[in-house]
Amino acid sequence: METNNRIFIKLKYLFIIVIMIEIVLNYVLPSPYLFIGNIMILAVFYYVSKSIITKLYKDIRSVIYSIHHNDHYIIEDGDLGLLYDEVKQLQKRSEAYEQRIEDEKQKLRKTIEDICHQLKTPLTSISIYNELLENDYQQDYVKESSKQIEKMTYLINNLLTLAKLENNQIEFDFQDLYIKNVIQLSLQSLSSLIQSHNIIVEIDDCNVHFHCDESWLQEALSNILKNNIEHGCSKIHISFIEYDRYIKIIIHNNGEEIPSQDLPHIFERFYRTLHQQGVGIGLSLSQEIIQRHHGSIEVSNQNGVVFEILLPIYQLNHKYALS
């Protein structure tokens, strides 16, 4: 395809002019001066070509800079100008597409939040009626309906929490706390569940204190520990690794390992393995809370299941979780 860029056209004409001058010099100049003339022509050709190509690269860099910083740049007509226009159009379409996706996500979160609010009132009424039935009729189906109502209430509350977290509607109150105390509070909230499953819990000593929201981090840790307990283990060991600016919490249970095909999806909303109980939202909520603490969480198989939570020790300067 033939180019229409002015710089390459100049180079083409310059090359033709140099060839014509060379031909003329071969006829005009005597042999002793022909070599000197050729050297002078090549020098002129080199410097003129260099200036033309330098301008081309400057234009290319200007195009890259303007696209990267979203600035408007006027360039001469030609292939480079066409490329600039096409890239700008692609950039505008990409930004419009991203904005549309974000708008749709906001609408979906708002819809989920509205649905959950609408469900809470009738669910509360059903729960009250079911308690009355449970007092009058000690039947298995009444007890089972109570369990299902509890699951629905848990799901609706968690969905509301997730929607608020994703929309940055929850204010975090970061305080200087000892990590071990937060974990012990999470274990206390699960004491009855731990006793009913005969779980042995071991916690290593750790004197690290860091900035966190106690109630929300406790909620995240409780969901993770609850998942460990329901995984069919007999022992949970909690250890710590301290870095310069981070603390890693390692929660290991000796239960059955998670199938390799399920590991990448374990924190996905509503994802459930074959052996997992619940509604598949607790770990997703825990991940969201930990990320709002500027941390991360990973899961792996190591003679059981290991959850590794990495949290910053440094003080956070604001109360709102970042998106």
BADORO-566543 format. One record per residue: x, y, z of N, C-alpha, C in turn; residue in three letters. Coordinates in steps of 0.05 Angstrom, whole numbers, plus 5000, padded with zeros to 4 digits. Atoms other than C-alpha are relative to their C-alpha. Layout:
N
XYZXYZXYZALA ...
END
This chain:
323
501749765000500050005000501850255000MET 498349765002503050674980499350195022GLU 500449814979504051175036499450274989THR 500549735007501351875034501050205021ASN 498849834980505452145092502050194987ASN 498349805013508952795073502949965005ARG 497250044993515352605109501349794981ILE 498950205018516351975067500150104971PHE 500049895027514552355004502550194997ILE 497649835001520052865021502549834997LYS 497750185002524952295031500349884972LEU 499950115027523152004964501150204980LYS 499149795018524152664927502950075006TYR 497249944993530652794965501949794988LEU 498350225011533352114943500250044970PHE 499949965029531452264870501950234993ILE 498249765005534952954874502949925003ILE 497250084996541252634902501049834977VAL 499250175023541452114846500550174975ILE 499749825023540552664793502650165003MET 497549844996546153084825502449834995ILE 497750195004550752474825500549964971GLU 499750045029549452354752501350244987ILE 498849755012550953084735502950035008VAL 497349964991557253094777501949814986LEU 498350185014559952484741500850104972ASN 499449895026559652864676501550275002TYR 498949734998561853554701502750005014VAL 497549994984567253444754502149814990LEU 497850185007574053154737500349805023PRO 499650224981576152524774501150085027SER 498949934974580352854829497950135019PRO 502049874983574353264853497449845003TYR 502550165000568952734842499649885028LEU 500350134974570452374908499150205021PHE 500849794981570053024948497150084997ILE 502849935006563453204914498149795011GLY 501850224990560452524931499850015030ASN 500049994971562552595004498250235009ILE 501649774992559253285008497049954996MET 502950075006552753034976499049805020ILE 500950204980552452435023499650135027LEU 500349864974553552895083497450165001ALA 502549855001547953355061497649825001VAL 502250195000543452765047499549885028PHE 500250114973544952475116498650205019TYR 501149804981543353115155497150074993TYR 502849945008537053275115498249775007VAL 501650244994534552555122499649985030SER 500250024970536052565197498050205011LYS 501949794990532153215207497149924993SER 502750085008526152935168499049775018ILE 500850234983526152265207499650095029ILE 500349904973527152635273497350135004THR 502749874998520853045259497949785001LYS 502050225000517152395245499849885028LEU 500050124973519252095312498850195021TYR 501249814982517352735348497050004998LYS 502950015004510452705317498949745013ASP 500950254989509851975338499950025031ILE 500049964971511852145410497850195009ARG 502149824993507052725410497249875000SER 502550155002501452265388499649825024VAL 500250194977503051755442499550165026ILE 500449844976503452305495497250115002TYR 502749895000496852625475497949795005SER 501950224995493251955475500249915029ILE 499650094972496251755542498950205020HIS 501049794981494452425575497350114991HIS 502749925009487852495537500050294992ASN 499949735011490153145505499450014970ASP 500549975029488253415437502550084986HIS 497549945015493853435386499350024970TYR 500549955029493653715315502549914985ILE 497750115015498053345266499450034970ILE 500349965029499253425191498549764988GLU 501450225014495253015142502049784992ASP 498350225007497952335124499449755016GLY 500550254986498451625151500050035030ASP 499949964971500451855220497650155010LEU 502449874992494652335223497649825000GLY 502250195001489851785202500249815024LEU 499650184977492851325255499150145026LEU 500849854976491951865308497050025002TYR 503049975000484651975288498749735008ASP 501250264994483251225291500449925029GLU 499550074972486551135359498250175018VAL 501749834984482751725387497149915000LYS 502750115002476251435361499749755017GLN 500150254984477950765392500150065030LEU 499849924972479751115458497250105009GLN 502649904992473051475459497949785002LYS 501950224999469150835444500649835025ARG 499350154976473050475499499150135026SER 500949864976471651015550496950005003GLU 502950014999464251025531499049725008ALA 500750284993463950265537500549955030TYR 499450034971467350285606497950145017GLU 502049844985462550825629497349855000GLN 502550145002456650415604500049765019ARG 499850234982459049795642499850095029ILE 500249904973459950205705497250095007GLU 502849924995452950495698498349765004ASP 501650244997450049805689500649865027GLU 499350114974453849555750498650155023LYS 501349844980451150135791497049945001GLN 502950065001444049985767499449735013LYS 500450274989444849245785500350005030LEU 499749994971447449405854497650145013ARG 502349864989441749895865497549825000LYS 502250195002436749365841500149795022THR 499750204979439548845888499450115027ILE 500549874975439349335945497050045004GLU 502949954998432149525930498449745005ASP 501350254997430048795924500349895029ILE 499550094973433348615990498450155021CYS 501649844981429949196026497149914999HIS 502850085003423248975998499549735012GLN 500350274989424348256020500249995030LEU 499550024971426348416091497450015016LYS 502549964985419348636114498349744999THR 501650255000415448016090501549775013PRO 498450214988421147566112499950015031LEU 500349964971420747856183497349895009THR 502750094993413247716184499949694999SER 500050305003414246996159501549885024ILE 498450104977419546896213498450005026SER 501749984975414747126268497949784999ILE 502050215002409246666243501149725003TYR 498750274997414046086238500749945028ASN 499450054972416146186310497549925015GLU 502550084987408946156331499249714994LEU 500550285007408045516292501849805014LEU 498050184987414345226323499249965029GLU 500850034973411545356392497649815003ASN 502450174999404945006375500449724989ASP 499650255014407444456330502949934999TYR 497250095000413944096344500549804977GLN 499750175023414443826274502750064985GLN 497549975014420643706232499950214978ASP 500249825022418044106174500050295009TYR 500049734989416944716219502950085007VAL 497249944993424144676244501750044974LYS 498549975026426644596172499450274988GLU 500849745011422745206150501550235015SER 498549804985426145596207502850024990SER 497349995010432945396181500150144973LYS 500049875026431045616111499650315002GLN 500449724995428546286138502650135009ILE 497549894990435146386174502050034977GLU 498249985023438946246109499250234982LYS 500949775016434646746071500750265013MET 499349764985435647266125503050064997THR 497049975003443247146123500750094972TYR 499449935028443347186047499250294994LEU 500949735006439247836044501850205014ILE 498349814985443448176098502750024987ASN 497350005012449947976064499950144973ASN 500249875026447448205996499850305004LEU 500249724994445548876026502850115008LEU 497349914992452448926058501950024977THR 498349995024455948755993499450234983LEU 500849785017451949265955501050275012ALA 499149754987453649806006503050024999LYS 497150005001461049606007500950084972LEU 499249945028461549635931499350284992GLU 500749735006458150315930501350205020ASN 498649834981462650585986498150155019ASN 502049884983456650716030500449945030GLN 499550084972459650416093502550145010ILE 497849854988464050826138501649815018GLU 498350174985469950456167501350175023PHE 498849864977472450656237502649855007ASP 497450134996479850466237501150075027PHE 498849964974482950376305502549835003GLN 497650154995489550126332499449765019ASP 500850244985488149406355502049784996LEU 498350245002491848756368498549804983TYR 501250195018490648256313498949755014ILE 500850244986490247676361497350045015LYS 502649944986484548016400497749994981ASN 502250005020480448106337499349714992VAL 500550285007481347366319498549865023ILE 501350124977479347156390497150085002GLN 502849925001472947566384498549854979LEU 501450155021471347216319499549715009SER 500350284989472446536353497849995021LEU 502150004979467946736411497250004987GLN 502749995014462246896362499349724988SER 500550275011463046176336500449785020LEU 499450194979464145836403498149765000SER 502050225000457645426400500449824976SER 499550165024459145196329502549845003LEU 497550144996466245016348499649765019ILE 500550214980463844606408498349774988GLN 501850205012458344256369501549824980SER 498550155020463444026316502649885012HIS 497650104986468843856369502650084985ASN 497749895014473944296334502150095020ILE 497849904984480744406366501250254985ILE 499049755012483145126353502650075014VAL 497449914989490545316363500750274988GLU 499249735009492946036359502850055010ILE 497349924993500246236358500050275014ASP 499849744986502546816401500850214980ASP 499449785019502647486365499350265015CYS 500449754987503448186394499850244981ASN 500249805020502648566329497450155002VAL 502449845001497649136331500050174974HIS 500249865025495149486269497350154999PHE 502549845002489549946244497949854983HIS 502250145014482949626226497450085012CYS 502749974989475449666235499449745014ASP 500250244985474349166290497549834992GLU 502450155005467148976276499949884972SER 500050105028468048906200502149794996TRP 498050215004474548526203499249755016LEU 501050234985471548076256497949854984GLN 502050135018465747946208501449844978GLU 498650145021470647756153501349755010ALA 498650234988474747296198498049785009LEU 502050194991468446976226498949834976SER 500950155023466046786156502149804991ASN 497950185009472746486139500349765020ILE 499950214980473046096205497649814998LEU 502550165003465845866196500349814976LYS 499550175023467745606127501949775007ASN 498150214991473545226159498649795016ASN 501450194983469044916211498149824985ILE 501950155016463744706161501349824979GLU 498650155020469044406117500649715009HIS 499650274991469343776159502749955012GLY 497450044988475843876197499849955029CYS 499950054971477843686268501950205014SER 498149824988483244206279500550254982LYS 499349755014484544936260502350135013ILE 497649874989491345256269500350284988HIS 499849725009492146016265502850095007ILE 497349904996499246286256500350274986SER 499549735010502446956237502850024989PHE 497349925011508247216195500050304999ILE 499949715000510347926208502250104981GLU 498249865018513548356154500450295009TYR 499549724992515949076156497550165002ASP 502449835001509349376137497449834998ARG 502450175003504648776133500149775021TYR 500350244983502148206176498349804985ILE 501450215014500047546146498849815021LYS 501450194983494747126181499649744984ILE 500250265014495046386162498049825016ILE 502050174988488845966178500049734986ILE 499750275012490045226166498149805014HIS 501650224989485044666175500949744988ASN 499150265009486343926169497849844986ASN 502250135014479943776131500749924972GLY 499650095027478943526061500850244982GLU 499149795018482543926007497950084980GLU 501949905020478644355958500949904973ILE 499350095027478444055887501450234985PRO 498449805015483444415842498450174982SER 501649855019478044625793498350215015GLN 501649814985474344985850501750235012ASP 498349814987480345365879499850294988LEU 500049725011480245955829497350145004PRO 502749884998472746065842499050025028HIS 501050034973472445995917498950265012ILE 501049744990471346745929497950124982PHE 502049895018466346835873497249985014GLU 502749984988459347035894498249774991ARG 501950225004454346455899501449744989PHE 498650255009459745945878500249815024TYR 500050204979459145305918501349744989ARG 498850265007463344675917498049785008THR 501850224994460143985924499749955030LEU 500050054971462043945998499450255016HIS 500349744986460544676015497150045008GLN 502749934991454544876057499650304997GLN 500649715002451145556060499150084972GLY 501049895025449346006003502250104981VAL 497849935017456246145975500550304997GLY 499649715001456746885994501850095023ILE 498549924977460546896060502950064993GLY 497249955007467546836030500350244982LEU 500049765017465847355977499850255017SER 500249774982463847836032502650055015LEU 497449984986470247686071502150134982SER 498049885018474447836010499650294996GLN 500649725004470848495999500950175024GLU 499249854976471948716071503050025003ILE 497050004998479348516070501250194979ILE 499149825020480348886005499550295008GLN 500549734990477149506037501950085022ARG 497949954981482549436090502750014986HIS 497649995016487649476033501749745002HIS 498750264998489248736042499249814978GLY 500650205020488748096003499649735014SER 500450264989486647376014500349794979ILE 499550225019488746725980499449745014GLU 500650274989486845995990501649794984VAL 498450225013490945365975499749755016SER 500150264987491444635992502849925009ASN 497450084988497044416039499349815023GLN 500950194980495043776076497550105014ASN 502449874990488344096085499650254983GLY 500549745014486044806066501350225016VAL 498649774988490045436080498950264989VAL 500849735008487346146079502350195010PHE 497949814993492746686077499050284996GLU 501149735001490547396094502350195005ILE 497949804998495447966083498850275005LEU 501149744992493848616118502250205006LEU 497949804994497749276123499950075030PRO 499849924972500249496192499750305002ILE 499949714998500850236175497250125004TYR 502549874994495550736195498750114975GLN 501549905022490050906146499050285007LEU 500549724994488751656139497050084996ASN 502849935005481251626122498249785010HIS 501950194988475051266146498549844978LYS 501650135021472051066079501749804985TYR 498650205016473850436043500350094972ALA 499449925028476950535975498849804981LEU 501050185020473950245912502249904983SER 
END
